[in-house]
């Protein structure tokens, strides 16, 4: 039986309109995105199979083009559509956060940084430059590495902070593995950067490690 023959209260699109997107399961949300199923498989069942194949929605979003297109019922058009949806969502969130004076709130900082860094498949070291009221002046991705490490140069961070006349900054880098636990190298570079920034009267507020779940604050761990 196709979705059109389901009771209206069970159809994903009608359910979303009546109850809101938060009421839908991952498979129901993906089914709306897919729009149609394949022969003998409705869109919801296809969505369930796709999520089972990748293991989670996050894994689906992070999948390479070849892995995505190799999955039954998907293809290049769907890959392009999904990437566009993800990018629109990211830009909306970033624009919303950047327009508000929110960066004195740890939760908002974490949300902002996760939106910027979590979906990257390589390690990125980034800096949030803030004014004296801790409002965002500039966000900059500065160093890139493999999934294991990124080379970080304190001198370049200081130059960037001085260029934008920052009074404070927040550091962040992602762990593409999803494991947030900071390494000894993370702690070491944090301390080196704190010392370098202090020489030019710029306050290092925190360094966040971004992965799955809640980002880890090195300041809360006593390393800043």
C-alpha positions in Angstrom: 0.0 0.0 0.0 1.4 3.4 -1.0 1.7 6.4 1.3 -1.3 8.0 -0.4 -3.5 5.2 1.0 -2.2 5.7 4.5 -4.4 7.6 7.0 -3.6 11.3 6.8 -2.4 11.4 10.4 0.4 8.9 9.4 1.6 10.5 6.2 4.9 12.3 6.8 4.0 15.5 4.9 0.6 15.9 6.5 2.0 15.0 9.9 4.7 17.7 9.6 2.2 20.3 8.6 -0.1 19.5 11.5 2.4 18.7 14.3 5.7 20.3 13.2 8.9 18.8 11.9 10.0 17.8 15.4 7.3 15.2 15.6 8.7 13.2 12.7 11.2 10.4 12.9 14.5 10.5 11.0 13.0 8.2 8.4 9.9 10.3 8.0 11.9 13.5 7.5 14.1 11.7 5.0 11.1 10.4 3.2 9.8 13.9 2.6 13.2 14.8 1.2 13.2 11.7 -1.1 9.6 12.4 -2.2 9.1 9.1 -3.8 10.2 5.5 -3.3 11.1 2.9 -5.8 9.1 0.0 -7.4 7.4 -1.9 -4.5 9.0 0.3 -1.8 7.3 3.4 -0.5 9.3 6.5 0.4 9.3 5.9 4.2 10.5 2.3 3.8 13.2 3.5 1.4 14.2 6.1 3.9 14.4 3.5 6.6 16.6 1.3 4.4 18.9 4.2 3.5 19.4 5.2 7.2 20.0 1.5 8.1 22.6 1.3 5.3 24.6 4.3 6.5 23.9 3.9 10.2 22.5 7.3 10.9 21.3 10.6 9.4 24.7 12.1 10.2 26.6 9.4 8.4 24.3 9.9 5.4 25.0 13.6 5.3 28.8 13.0 5.7 28.8 10.3 3.0 31.0 10.8 0.0 29.3 11.3 -3.4 30.4 7.8 -4.5 29.1 6.1 -1.4 25.9 8.1 -1.5 25.2 7.3 -5.1 26.0 3.6 -4.6 23.1 3.3 -2.2 19.9 1.8 -3.8 17.3 4.5 -4.5 19.8 7.4 -4.4 21.8 9.2 -7.1 23.6 12.4 -8.1 20.4 14.5 -8.2 19.5 13.5 -4.6 23.2 14.0 -3.5 23.1 17.6 -4.9 19.7 18.3 -3.3 20.9 17.0 0.1 24.1 19.0 0.1 22.0 22.1 -0.8 19.6 21.5 2.1 22.5 21.0 4.5 24.3 24.2 3.3 21.1 26.3 3.5 20.5 25.0 7.1 24.1 25.9 8.0 23.9 29.4 6.5 20.6 30.1 8.2 22.0 29.1 11.6 25.2 31.0 11.1 23.3 34.1 10.0 20.9 33.9 12.9 23.8 33.6 15.4 26.0 36.2 13.9 23.2 38.8 13.9 22.6 38.4 17.6 24.8 39.4 20.5 25.0 35.9 21.8 28.7 35.1 22.2 28.8 35.6 25.9 26.6 32.5 26.2 28.6 29.2 26.1 25.7 27.3 24.6 25.5 29.7 21.7 29.2 29.5 21.1 29.1 25.7 21.1 26.2 25.7 18.6 27.9 28.2 16.4 31.2 26.2 16.3 29.4 22.9 15.7 27.6 24.4 12.8 30.9 25.5 11.3 33.1 22.5 12.0 31.3 19.3 12.8 30.5 18.1 9.3 34.1 18.5 8.0 35.9 15.3 7.1 39.3 16.8 7.8 40.7 18.6 10.9 40.2 22.3 10.9 41.6 24.8 13.5 39.6 28.0 13.6 39.5 31.2 15.6 36.6 33.4 16.8 37.8 37.0 17.2 35.8 39.1 19.6 35.6 42.7 20.7 35.7 43.9 24.3 32.1 43.0 24.8 32.7 39.5 23.5 30.7 40.2 20.3 31.9 38.4 17.2 34.2 40.5 14.9 35.4 37.7 12.6 35.5 33.9 12.3 38.4 32.5 10.5 39.4 28.9 9.6 43.2 29.1 9.8 44.9 25.7 9.6 44.0 22.4 8.0 45.2 18.9 8.5 44.5 15.3 8.0 41.9 13.6 10.3 44.8 13.1 12.8 46.3 16.5 13.2 46.5 20.1 12.1 49.7 22.2 12.3 49.0 25.4 14.3 51.3 28.4 14.2 50.8 30.9 17.2 52.4 33.7 15.2 49.7 33.6 12.5 46.9 33.5 15.1 48.4 36.6 16.8 48.7 38.4 13.4 45.1 37.7 12.6 43.9 38.9 16.0 45.8 42.1 15.7 44.6 42.7 12.1 41.0 42.7 13.3 41.8 44.6 16.5 40.4 41.8 18.7 40.2 42.1 22.4 39.6 38.4 23.0 39.4 35.2 21.1 38.0 31.7 21.3 39.8 28.8 19.6 38.2 25.7 18.2 39.1 22.6 16.2 37.2 19.5 15.2 37.9 15.8 15.6 36.4 14.2 12.5 36.4 10.9 14.3 33.6 12.3 16.5 35.6 11.8 19.8 35.8 15.1 21.6 38.4 14.2 24.2 41.4 16.6 23.9 44.8 15.3 23.3 48.0 16.4 25.0 48.9 18.2 21.8 45.6 20.1 22.0 46.4 21.2 25.6 50.0 22.1 24.7 49.0 24.3 21.7 46.3 26.0 23.8 48.8 27.0 26.4 51.3 28.2 23.7 48.6 30.4 22.1 47.5 31.8 25.4 51.0 32.9 26.2 51.5 34.4 22.7 48.2 36.3 22.8 48.8 37.6 26.3 51.9 39.4 25.0 49.7 41.6 22.9 46.9 41.9 25.6 44.4 39.6 23.9 42.5 37.4 26.2 42.1 33.7 25.3 38.6 32.8 26.6 38.4 29.1 25.7 39.4 26.4 23.3 36.6 24.0 22.2 37.1 20.5 20.7 34.2 19.7 18.3 33.0 16.2 17.7 29.9 14.2 18.4 27.8 15.4 21.4 28.6 18.5 23.5 31.9 20.2 22.6 34.6 19.9 25.2 35.8 23.2 26.8 39.5 23.3 27.7 38.7 26.2 30.0 36.3 24.0 32.0 39.1 21.4 32.2 41.4 24.1 33.6 43.7 24.4 30.6 42.9 28.0 29.8 
